[in-house]
Amino acid sequence: MSNKVKEHRVYVSTLAEYIERLKFWINEGWKLVEGSPLPQYQVVEGKLEKFYYFKVEQK
C-alpha cells in the first residue's frame, strides 16, 4: 500500500471558474494546500494576463 500524496494544480481565467473548480475538488475529498482567490498576473506574448491558481492534495 502506498502513502504517496496525489496533487493537482488548477489554473483558470475567472474567479467564478476558480470557485466552481475548487468546490468540485473539495467535494471529491481533496484538501486545498496552496492558492488564493486573489488574481495572479503573468506576461504572455507582451500582454499582461490575469489568472487564478490553486493546488489540492489527497493522500
N, C-alpha and C positions, 0 to 999 in steps of 0.2 A: 504494500500500500504506500502511496506517495504522499508526502506532505507538501508538495510543490504548490506554491501560490500562483494562481492564474491572475493575469492582469489584462485590462482592456483600456485603451486610450481612445477618447472620443473627441473629435474636432467638428464643430458645427458653426454655421454662419449667423444664427439669430439666437436671441435669448429664449424665445419660445421653444425653439428646437432643442436648446440646451436643457431646459426644464423637462420637456417631454422625454428625451432620451435618458436623462438622469433618473426620472421616475421609473422608467422601464427597468433599468439595471438594478435599482434598489428593490423593486418588486420581485425581481428574479433572485434576490438574496445576496447581491453583491454589496460591498461597502465602499463608500466614497473615501479615497485616501489623498486625493490631490485635485485642486481646481477651485474655481470660484465663479459666481455669476457675473463677475466684472469682466469686461471685454479685454482681450489681448490684441496687440497690433503687430503686423509684420509688413515689410515692403516686398511686393511681388511685381516684378517687371516694372519697377519705377513708380508703382502706385501703392498707397497705404491701404491695407486691408484689415478689417476687424474680424476676429474670430473668438469663439468660446471653447474652452478645453476642460476636460476632467478625466481623471483616472480612477477606475474602480478595481477592486481586488476580491478574490474569493479563494478560500483555502479548500 
